[in-house]
Amino acid sequence: MIHYARVLGRRYLPERTIEAMRKPFRFIRSRKRATARKEIRPFYLEDLTRSLKSAGIESGDILMVHSSLSRIGNVDGGAETVIRSFLDAVTVEGTIIMPCYNSAEAVLKEMRIGKYIDLRTSPSATGKITEAFRKWPNVFRSSHPFSSACALGKQAEYVTSGHAQGPSVCHTESPVGRLVKLQGKVIGIGIPIAQGLGVAHFLEDTWSEFPFEVHVPPRSIKYIDSIGHEVLRDIIRFDPIVSRTRIDHPEGSWICEKLTAHLEKNGILKAFHYGQADSWLMDSVELFDELKRLAAKGVTMYLTKDKLTIENSDVDNW
């Protein structure tokens, strides 16, 4: 009964009402986590910057950062210190990119009642670090109603400026597409690779020989972009039915484990620690090329054990 009430609530209640109902529970959870973190020795800016440099981050790097603040531990200065550590590591010659996604279903639900997302004020749903980054001075935000990215640095305007040029989330001129074009890096702080594989979506959106269709037909969506322009354009989103077995869903935990081990074994994924967080770093071009090679064998982030074939069943020798 409770499950059905939640489903109906998500489907019919306005998103603002749902957020208001969630807020007190999130506040309590946040306070508990903050109290627990204070029992741990603090990490300072120089500690975190040193970790990034030790992991191989250099001046001029272009980084797409996926993160979980709660996994890092007791950070002196919180999310702002984390952001500064990345800026210090890449210097003024580099660029930081972060996903500032929202729920596609929430955006569509708001549209049905005549309300449109405004990227000038719409918060990020991908964690405290990304929300603090969205509000950072001089940050650019790409034009997509529910899969935008924010960027700061030398290539920030270029990275974010092409997102409205195509209907898919990760087309050639999207932030992820331009990350690959610029030979940037992908970094995950305290998260599994399942939550940081935008490069895999870039492969799906741009490679005509991808093994199967992962999208639903385009639909017209209206929204306000980050500079206040009203936009009406076609958007292609991922098929929620196909996505059920994806690497970032419970049914995809198997492939997440195997793919992580494979990438690390082949030297593409480099593990390191950032504060208390188990973290990883990958070159976007190396990652793209390997994901494409695997996809040609039927190995994708949607793979389940029952879909293994003779060609790809030996997971230790992909």
C-alpha positions in Angstrom: 0.0 0.0 0.0 2.8 2.4 0.9 4.6 1.5 -2.3 1.6 2.4 -4.4 1.0 5.6 -2.5 4.6 6.6 -3.4 4.2 5.8 -7.0 1.0 7.8 -7.3 2.6 10.7 -5.4 5.5 10.8 -7.8 3.2 10.7 -10.8 0.6 13.2 -9.8 1.9 15.6 -7.1 3.7 18.8 -8.2 7.5 18.4 -7.9 7.6 21.4 -5.5 5.2 19.6 -3.2 7.3 16.4 -3.3 10.4 18.3 -2.6 8.8 20.1 0.4 7.8 16.7 1.8 11.3 15.3 1.4 13.1 18.3 2.8 12.7 17.5 6.6 13.8 13.9 6.1 16.9 15.0 4.1 17.7 17.7 6.7 17.7 15.1 9.5 19.8 12.7 7.5 22.2 15.5 6.6 22.6 16.6 10.2 23.3 13.0 11.3 26.0 12.6 8.7 27.5 16.0 9.5 27.7 15.1 13.2 29.4 11.8 12.4 31.9 13.5 10.1 32.9 15.9 12.9 34.2 12.9 14.9 36.8 12.3 12.1 40.0 14.3 11.7 39.4 17.1 9.2 40.8 17.2 5.6 42.1 20.6 4.5 42.4 22.2 1.1 46.1 21.3 0.8 45.4 17.7 1.7 42.8 17.3 -1.1 44.8 19.2 -3.7 47.8 16.9 -3.0 45.7 13.8 -3.5 44.6 15.1 -6.9 48.1 15.8 -8.0 49.3 12.5 -6.8 46.5 10.8 -8.8 47.9 12.5 -12.0 45.9 15.7 -12.3 48.0 18.4 -13.9 47.8 22.1 -14.8 45.6 22.5 -17.9 43.6 19.3 -17.4 39.9 19.2 -18.4 38.1 17.2 -15.8 34.5 16.0 -15.6 33.9 15.5 -11.9 31.4 13.1 -10.3 31.3 13.2 -6.5 29.8 12.4 -3.2 30.6 14.9 -0.4 29.5 12.5 2.4 32.1 9.9 1.3 35.0 12.2 1.6 34.8 12.7 5.3 35.2 15.8 7.4 36.2 18.4 4.9 37.2 21.8 6.4 35.0 24.2 4.4 32.8 21.5 2.9 31.8 21.5 -0.8 33.6 24.9 -1.4 36.9 23.4 -0.3 36.4 20.4 -2.6 35.8 22.7 -5.6 38.8 24.8 -4.8 41.0 21.7 -4.6 40.1 20.9 -8.2 40.6 24.4 -9.4 44.0 24.5 -7.7 45.0 21.2 -9.3 44.1 22.2 -12.9 45.1 25.9 -12.4 43.7 28.7 -14.5 44.8 26.8 -17.6 42.4 24.0 -16.9 38.6 23.4 -16.8 36.3 21.7 -14.4 32.9 20.2 -15.5 30.2 18.8 -13.3 26.9 17.3 -14.1 23.9 19.3 -12.8 21.2 16.9 -13.7 17.5 16.8 -12.8 14.8 14.2 -13.2 13.4 14.0 -16.8 10.1 12.7 -15.3 10.0 15.7 -12.9 10.5 18.1 -15.8 7.8 16.5 -17.9 5.4 16.5 -15.0 5.9 20.2 -14.4 5.3 20.9 -18.0 2.0 19.2 -17.9 0.8 21.8 -15.3 2.2 24.7 -17.3 5.5 25.2 -15.4 8.9 25.2 -17.1 12.3 24.5 -15.7 14.5 27.6 -15.5 18.2 26.8 -15.7 19.1 30.1 -14.1 17.7 28.9 -10.8 17.0 25.2 -11.1 19.2 23.3 -8.5 21.4 20.4 -9.3 20.1 17.0 -8.2 23.5 15.3 -8.3 24.9 16.3 -4.8 26.0 19.2 -2.7 29.3 19.7 -4.5 27.6 20.1 -7.9 25.0 22.5 -6.4 27.8 24.6 -4.8 29.6 24.6 -8.1 26.4 25.7 -10.0 26.3 28.8 -7.8 30.1 29.5 -8.2 31.0 32.9 -9.8 31.5 32.8 -13.6 30.2 29.2 -14.1 28.6 28.4 -17.4 25.6 26.0 -17.6 24.7 24.0 -20.7 21.3 24.2 -22.4 19.5 21.0 -21.6 16.3 20.8 -19.4 17.3 17.8 -17.3 20.8 16.8 -18.3 22.8 20.1 -18.1 26.4 20.4 -17.1 28.2 23.3 -15.5 31.8 24.3 -16.2 34.4 26.7 -15.0 37.8 27.5 -16.5 39.6 28.1 -19.8 37.3 25.9 -21.9 34.1 26.3 -19.9 32.2 28.4 -22.4 33.1 26.1 -25.3 32.3 22.9 -23.4 28.8 24.1 -22.5 27.8 26.1 -25.5 26.8 23.3 -27.9 24.3 21.3 -25.9 21.3 22.6 -27.7 22.7 21.7 -31.1 21.3 18.2 -31.0 18.3 16.4 -29.4 20.2 13.7 -27.6 21.8 14.1 -24.2 25.4 13.2 -25.2 25.7 14.2 -28.9 29.0 15.3 -30.5 28.7 18.9 -29.3 27.4 18.1 -25.8 29.6 18.7 -22.8 30.6 15.0 -22.8 31.2 15.1 -26.5 33.5 18.1 -26.2 35.2 16.5 -23.2 36.2 13.6 -25.4 37.1 15.9 -28.3 39.4 17.9 -25.9 40.9 14.7 -24.6 39.7 15.4 -21.0 39.6 13.1 -18.0 36.7 11.7 -16.0 37.0 11.5 -12.2 34.8 9.9 -9.6 35.1 10.9 -5.9 33.5 8.3 -3.6 31.2 6.9 -6.2 31.2 3.7 -8.4 31.8 4.0 -12.1 28.1 3.4 -12.6 27.5 7.0 -11.6 30.1 8.5 -13.9 29.8 6.9 -17.3 28.6 9.8 -19.4 31.2 8.7 -22.0 29.2 5.5 -22.4 26.1 7.6 -23.3 28.2 9.5 -25.7 29.0 6.2 -27.4 25.3 5.2 -27.6 24.4 8.6 -29.0 27.0 8.8 -31.7 28.0 5.3 -32.8 25.5 4.0 -35.5 26.6 0.4 -34.8 25.7 0.4 -31.1 24.1 -3.1 -30.6 20.6 -1.9 -29.7 18.3 1.1 -29.3 18.4 2.8 -25.9 16.2 5.9 -26.6 12.6 6.7 -26.8 11.3 8.9 -29.7 11.9 12.6 -29.3 9.4 15.0 -27.8 9.2 18.8 -27.7 10.2 20.4 -24.4 10.0 24.0 -23.4 12.4 25.5 -20.8 14.4 28.6 -19.9 18.1 28.4 -20.5 20.9 29.7 -18.3 20.9 33.2 -19.9 17.1 33.6 -19.7 16.1 32.6 -23.2 12.9 30.6 -23.7 13.7 27.4 -25.6 11.4 25.0 -27.4 13.2 22.0 -29.0 13.1 18.3 -29.4 14.7 16.2 -26.7 15.6 12.5 -26.9 15.9 10.7 -23.6 16.9 7.3 -22.5 14.2 4.5 -22.5 13.3 3.9 -18.9 12.4 0.3 -19.6 15.8 -0.4 -21.3 17.5 1.4 -18.4 16.3 -1.0 -15.8 19.2 -3.3 -16.4 21.7 -0.5 -16.7 24.9 -0.4 -14.7 23.5 2.3 -12.3 20.4 0.2 -11.4 20.3 -2.7 -8.9 20.0 -5.2 -11.8 23.2 -3.8 -13.3 25.4 -4.3 -10.2 27.0 -7.4 -11.7 28.3 -5.6 -14.8 29.4 -2.6 -12.7 31.7 -4.9 -10.7 33.1 -6.7 -13.7 33.5 -3.6 -15.9 35.3 -1.8 -13.0 37.7 -4.7 -12.6 38.3 -4.9 -16.4 39.1 -1.2 -16.7 41.5 -1.3 -13.8 43.2 -4.5 -15.0 43.8 -2.8 -18.4 45.2 0.4 -16.9 42.4 2.6 -17.9 40.9 3.1 -14.5 43.4 4.4 -11.9 42.2 4.1 -8.3 43.2 6.6 -5.6 42.0 8.1 -2.3 40.6 11.6 -1.9 40.0 12.2 1.8 38.3 9.0 2.9 36.7 8.4 -0.4 37.7 5.5 -2.7 38.1 7.4 -6.0 39.1 6.8 -9.6 40.4 8.6 -12.7 40.1 7.7 -16.4 41.2 9.3 -19.6 38.0 10.0 -21.6 39.4 8.9 -25.0 40.9 5.7 -23.6 37.6 5.0 -21.9 35.6 5.7 -25.1 37.8 3.5 -27.3 37.5 0.6 -24.8 33.8 0.9 -24.4 33.4 0.9 -28.2 35.6 -2.3 -28.5 33.5 -4.0 -25.8 30.2 -2.9 -27.3 31.2 -4.5 -30.6 31.4 -7.8 -28.7 28.0 -7.2 -27.0 29.4 -6.0 -23.7 27.7 -2.9 -22.7 26.6 -1.3 -19.4 23.2 -3.0 -19.9 24.6 -6.5 -19.9 23.1 -9.1 -17.6 24.3 -12.7 -17.0 21.5 -14.2 -19.0 22.6 -12.2 -22.1 26.1 -13.5 -22.1 27.1 -15.1 -25.4 29.8 -17.5 -26.5 31.8 -14.6 -27.7 31.7 -12.6 -24.5 31.1 -15.1 -21.7 34.7 -15.2 -20.6 34.5 -12.0 -18.6 38.2 -12.3 -17.5 39.3 -12.0 -21.1 37.1 -9.3 -22.6 
